[in-house]
């Protein structure tokens, strides 16, 4: 290969590297502009800015950009929450949780996140706010509190979340409420948020968590009779977490100690309801079969998540709830964040970010050329050997 070929190869590599830097800079400039547009007078411009930021931050881990401008960004979102109405509130709430899950806890930002959570809790309890916005608030409250959680404060947030989904528990006469789909989704999100914080509370103070489990176990069991599948499944998974945590403290417990609960779960696995579609019934049976196995046989499902060259093993319902919460937050970008996001890697015990060297891909034409040369050399060697054998025979 000539020296000019080497030079052209270096120019190509330099160009690709420079192109990548320019693309990254262009993306950062676009995001900075979008953050400025969050306070635009036009609602269309604001919603476009929200969507642009959400899409980019979920698909790509941009810790450095967010951390370098964290106070400015959080101040902007705080103004959106305090002055916003309608969709603005929901979008702003979602962005707060994405930013918190990207930059994590720090002395500079914890007080800001705590103040934002307090505002979101008031919105969550405000029945004049749409159910969709309140649902987003519940999810953000749980993510932010889980990451910056402080003992005492954690329990207060859980109590307020409980007050939301308690509205779907049995009434005084034993009848089950039948809220609208949107309200049932809000209650399911609040219950999932409560369960996520229960895992954090148990890690910080097992006895306080067990006391809370004992206090609310029967109420959450009532939700298995809800007419709404999402709420029913959320209740079942929360009960599976509770039973796991109880057994951690007392491994002598058996299925007999959960007789009534197991009977309810068997009904959900076996009983068919004509009012439900086949897809819903399949989902119900599949979910509650796993939950029943956990409570009856102490068998927690093991799930392996593969991302890049790594894998994450989820061996408990607590871990599954944590993973599902962040999966719901980052969507299709979850694998990218598991690979690069230090906050998530710390939560799931994945260690420091692994730097993979991206070796240059060999072109097919180059491979074919090398194979052709090797083939020619092999043919020449074989001919030479044949000539030597012929000389010996003669």
C-alpha positions in Angstrom: 0.0 0.0 0.0 1.4 3.4 -0.9 1.9 6.3 1.5 -0.8 8.2 -0.3 -3.3 5.4 0.6 -2.3 5.7 4.3 -2.8 9.5 4.1 -6.3 9.1 2.5 -7.2 6.6 5.2 -6.2 9.0 8.0 -8.1 11.8 6.3 -11.2 9.6 6.2 -10.9 8.7 9.9 -10.3 12.4 10.8 -13.3 13.4 8.7 -15.6 10.9 10.5 -14.3 12.0 13.9 -14.8 15.6 13.0 -18.3 14.8 11.6 -19.2 13.1 14.9 -18.1 16.1 16.9 -20.1 18.4 14.7 -23.2 16.2 15.0 -22.8 16.1 18.8 -22.4 19.9 18.9 -25.4 20.4 16.7 -27.5 18.2 19.0 -26.3 20.1 22.1 -27.2 23.5 20.5 -30.6 22.1 19.5 -31.3 21.0 23.1 -30.1 24.3 24.6 -32.4 26.1 22.2 -35.3 23.8 23.1 -34.8 24.5 26.8 -35.0 28.2 26.1 -38.2 27.5 24.1 -39.9 26.0 27.2 -41.0 29.5 28.2 -42.1 30.6 24.7 -45.5 32.3 24.5 -46.7 29.9 21.7 -48.1 26.6 23.1 -47.1 24.9 19.9 -43.5 26.0 20.3 -43.5 24.8 23.9 -44.9 21.4 23.2 -42.4 21.0 20.3 -39.5 21.9 22.7 -40.8 19.4 25.3 -41.0 16.6 22.8 -37.5 17.4 21.3 -35.9 17.3 24.7 -37.7 14.2 25.8 -36.9 12.3 22.6 -33.2 13.2 22.7 -32.7 12.7 26.5 -34.3 9.3 26.5 -32.4 8.0 23.5 -29.0 9.4 24.4 -27.4 9.8 27.8 -26.2 13.4 28.0 -25.0 13.7 31.5 -22.3 16.3 30.9 -24.7 18.7 29.1 -27.4 18.4 31.8 -25.0 18.6 34.7 -23.2 21.7 33.4 -26.5 23.6 33.1 -28.5 21.8 35.8 -29.5 24.8 37.8 -30.7 26.8 34.8 -32.6 23.8 33.4 -34.3 22.9 36.7 -35.2 26.6 37.2 -36.8 26.7 33.8 -38.8 23.5 34.5 -39.8 24.8 37.9 -41.4 27.9 36.3 -43.2 25.6 33.8 -44.7 23.6 36.7 -45.7 26.7 38.7 -47.2 28.6 35.8 -48.1 25.9 33.3 -51.5 24.5 32.5 -52.8 21.4 30.7 -50.3 19.4 28.7 -47.4 21.6 29.8 -47.6 20.3 33.3 -47.5 16.6 32.2 -44.5 17.2 29.9 -42.6 19.2 32.4 -43.2 16.5 35.1 -41.8 13.8 32.8 -38.7 15.9 31.9 -37.9 16.4 35.6 -37.8 12.6 36.2 -35.6 12.1 33.1 -33.1 14.7 34.3 -33.1 13.4 37.8 -32.4 9.8 36.6 -29.6 11.2 34.4 -27.6 13.5 36.7 -28.6 11.8 40.0 -28.4 13.1 43.5 -26.1 16.0 44.5 -26.0 18.7 47.3 -26.7 21.4 44.7 -29.8 19.8 43.2 -31.5 17.7 45.9 -33.2 20.7 47.5 -34.5 21.7 44.0 -35.8 18.2 43.3 -37.5 18.0 46.7 -39.2 21.3 46.1 -40.4 20.1 42.7 -41.7 16.9 44.2 -43.7 18.9 46.8 -45.3 20.9 44.0 -46.0 17.7 42.0 -47.6 16.1 45.1 -50.0 19.0 45.3 -50.9 18.5 41.6 -51.3 14.8 42.1 -53.9 15.4 44.8 -55.7 18.2 42.8 -58.8 16.6 41.3 -59.3 19.5 38.9 -56.1 18.5 37.1 -56.5 15.9 34.4 -55.9 12.2 35.2 -53.2 12.0 32.6 -51.1 14.8 34.1 -51.6 13.4 37.6 -50.4 10.0 36.4 -47.2 11.6 35.0 -46.8 13.4 38.4 -47.1 10.1 40.3 -44.3 8.5 38.2 -42.0 11.5 38.5 -42.6 11.7 42.2 -41.5 8.1 42.6 -38.4 8.3 40.4 -37.1 11.5 42.0 -37.9 10.4 45.6 -36.3 7.0 44.9 -33.1 8.7 43.7 -32.8 11.4 46.4 -34.8 9.6 49.0 -34.4 10.8 52.6 -35.8 8.8 55.6 -38.9 10.3 57.0 -39.6 12.2 53.8 -39.8 8.9 51.9 -42.5 7.7 54.2 -44.5 11.0 53.8 -44.5 10.6 50.1 -45.6 7.0 50.3 -48.5 8.0 52.6 -49.7 10.5 50.1 -49.4 8.1 47.2 -51.4 5.5 49.2 -54.2 8.1 49.7 -54.5 8.2 45.9 -54.9 4.5 45.1 -56.8 3.8 48.3 -59.8 5.3 46.5 -60.0 2.1 44.5 -60.0 -0.2 47.6 -63.2 -1.7 48.9 -65.8 0.7 50.4 -67.2 0.4 53.9 -69.9 -2.0 52.7 -67.4 -4.2 50.9 -68.3 -3.2 47.4 -65.5 -2.4 44.9 -65.4 1.1 43.2 -65.4 1.1 39.4 -63.6 4.3 38.4 -63.1 5.4 34.8 -60.2 4.0 32.8 -58.1 7.2 33.2 -58.6 7.3 37.0 -57.9 3.5 37.3 -54.6 4.2 35.3 -53.8 7.0 37.8 -54.4 4.6 40.7 -52.3 1.9 39.1 -49.4 4.3 38.5 -49.7 5.6 42.1 -49.6 2.0 43.4 -46.5 1.2 41.3 -44.9 4.4 42.5 -45.6 3.3 46.1 -44.1 -0.1 45.5 -40.9 1.4 44.0 -40.5 3.5 47.1 -41.2 0.5 49.3 -38.1 -1.2 47.9 -36.0 1.9 48.7 -37.5 2.1 52.2 -36.6 -1.6 52.9 -33.0 -1.0 51.7 -32.7 2.0 54.1 -34.7 0.7 57.1 -36.1 -2.9 56.9 -38.2 -2.7 60.1 -39.9 0.5 59.0 -40.7 -1.1 55.7 -42.1 -4.2 57.4 -44.3 -2.1 59.6 -45.7 -0.4 56.5 -46.3 -3.7 54.8 -48.2 -5.0 57.8 -50.3 -1.8 57.9 -51.3 -1.9 54.2 -51.2 -5.6 53.2 -55.0 -6.2 53.5 -55.9 -3.0 51.7 -53.7 -3.8 48.7 -55.0 -7.3 48.7 -58.5 -5.8 48.2 -57.3 -4.3 44.9 -57.1 -7.9 43.4 -60.9 -7.6 43.1 -60.7 -4.4 41.0 -62.6 -4.5 37.7 -59.5 -2.9 36.0 -56.8 -5.3 34.9 -53.8 -2.8 35.2 -54.7 -2.0 38.8 -55.2 -5.7 39.5 -51.8 -6.6 38.1 -50.1 -3.7 39.9 -51.6 -5.0 43.2 -50.5 -8.5 42.5 -46.9 -7.5 41.8 -46.8 -5.2 44.9 -48.0 -8.1 47.0 -45.3 -10.3 45.5 -42.7 -7.7 46.6 -44.2 -7.5 50.1 -44.1 -11.3 50.5 -40.5 -11.4 49.4 -39.5 -8.7 51.9 -41.4 -10.4 54.7 -39.6 -13.7 53.9 -36.2 -12.0 54.0 -36.8 -11.2 57.6 -38.6 -14.5 58.4 -37.6 -17.4 56.1 -39.7 -19.9 58.1 -43.0 -18.6 56.6 -44.8 -21.0 54.3 -47.7 -20.8 51.8 -50.1 -21.6 54.7 -49.3 -18.2 56.2 -50.8 -16.7 53.0 -53.8 -19.0 52.6 -56.4 -16.4 51.7 -54.1 -14.6 49.3 -53.2 -17.8 47.5 -56.9 -18.7 47.1 -57.5 -15.3 45.5 -54.5 -15.7 43.2 -55.6 -19.2 42.1 -59.0 -17.8 41.1 -57.2 -15.1 39.0 -55.1 -17.8 37.3 -58.0 -20.2 36.5 -61.3 -18.4 36.4 -62.4 -17.1 33.0 -64.5 -13.9 32.6 -66.6 -13.6 29.5 -66.6 -9.8 29.8 -62.8 -9.8 29.2 -61.0 -10.3 25.9 -58.7 -13.2 25.3 -55.6 -11.0 25.3 -56.5 -9.6 28.7 -57.2 -13.0 30.1 -53.9 -14.4 28.8 -52.0 -11.5 30.4 -53.9 -12.0 33.7 -53.2 -15.7 33.8 -49.5 -15.2 32.9 -48.8 -12.5 35.5 -50.7 -14.1 38.3 -49.2 -17.5 37.6 -45.7 -16.0 38.4 -47.0 -14.1 41.4 -48.7 -17.3 42.8 -45.4 -19.2 42.3 -43.6 -16.6 44.3 -46.0 -16.5 47.2 -46.9 -20.2 47.3 -43.5 -21.8 46.4 -41.1 -18.9 47.2 -39.9 -19.0 43.5 -39.1 -15.5 42.2 -38.9 -15.2 38.4 -35.5 -14.7 36.9 -35.3 -12.3 33.9 -32.1 -11.6 31.9 -31.8 -8.2 30.2 -29.1 -8.1 27.5 -27.6 -4.8 26.4 -24.5 -4.4 24.3 -21.9 -6.9 25.7 -23.4 -6.8 29.2 -26.4 -8.3 30.9 -28.6 -7.5 33.9 -30.2 -10.3 35.9 -33.4 -9.5 37.7 -33.9 -12.2 40.3 -36.5 -10.5 42.6 -39.8 -8.7 42.2 -38.2 -5.6 43.8 -35.6 -5.5 41.1 -38.3 -6.0 38.4 -40.2 -3.0 39.8 -37.1 -0.9 39.7 -36.3 -2.0 36.1 -39.9 -1.5 34.9 -40.0 2.0 36.4 -36.9 3.1 34.5 -37.9 1.2 31.4 -41.2 3.1 31.4 -39.2 6.4 31.8 -36.6 5.8 29.1 -38.6 3.6 26.7 -36.6 2.2 23.8 -33.5 4.1 25.1 -33.3 2.0 28.3 -30.4 -0.1 26.9 -28.4 3.0 26.0 -28.9 4.3 29.5 -28.0 1.0 31.1 -24.7 1.2 29.1 -23.8 4.8 29.8 -25.9 6.2 32.6 -23.9 6.2 35.9 -27.1 6.6 38.0 -28.7 3.5 36.6 -25.5 1.5 36.7 -25.1 2.3 40.3 -28.8 1.4 41.1 -28.4 -2.0 39.4 -24.9 -2.7 40.6 -23.4 -2.7 37.1 -20.2 -0.9 38.1 -18.4 1.8 36.2 -19.2 2.6 32.6 -17.3 0.1 30.4 -15.5 1.8 27.5 -15.6 -0.4 24.4 -13.0 0.3 21.7 -14.8 0.5 18.4 -12.4 -1.2 16.0 -12.8 0.0 12.4 -15.0 -2.3 10.3 -13.1 -4.0 7.5 -14.8 -3.5 4.1 -16.0 -6.5 2.3 -14.0 -5.6 -0.8 -10.8 -5.5 1.4 -11.7 -8.9 2.8 -12.2 -10.4 -0.6 -8.9 -8.9 -1.9 -7.0 -10.4 1.1 -8.7 -13.8 0.5 -7.8 -13.7 -3.2 -4.1 -13.0 -2.3 -4.0 -15.8 0.3 -5.5 -18.2 -2.3 -2.9 -17.3 -4.9 -0.1 -17.8 -2.3 -1.5 -21.1 -1.3 -1.7 -22.2 -4.9 2.0 -21.2 -5.5 3.1 -23.1 -2.4 1.2 -26.2 -3.5 2.8 -26.0 -7.0 6.3 -25.7 -5.5 5.7 -28.8 -3.3 4.4 -30.8 -6.3 7.6 -29.8 -8.3 9.8 -31.1 -5.4 7.9 -34.4 -5.3 8.3 -34.8 -9.0 12.1 -34.3 -8.7 12.3 -37.0 -6.1 10.4 -39.5 -8.2 12.6 -38.9 -11.2 
